[in-house]
Amino acid sequence: MKKLFHTVAFIEGLSYLFLLGIAMPLKYWAGLPLFVKYGGWAHGVLFIFYMLILTIIFIKKEIDLEDTIRAGVLAFVPFGWRWVKF
């Protein structure tokens, strides 16, 4: 389950970077809001999946509360998935 979590964390992190680095500039500088609409939807689904897997791993006692909180906070930081270590 931890391997699945790290895979989802990586993909979720890339979707976040896509939103910040590509979709938002295209929306505000080029007038193309569809990238934010669909990219944001995909990122939202991935974020929910990230948190769901994190919760399952915690409930199964594979990680402690400190690691769970750290991974949850790092979901909001660009490139944060790189510092999730467990």
Buried (B, 14 or more C-beta within 10 A) or exposed (E): EEEEBBEBBEBBBBBBBBBEEEBBEBBEEEEEBEBBEEBBEBBEEBBEBBBEBBEEBBEEEBBEEEBBEBBBEBBEEEEBBEEBEB
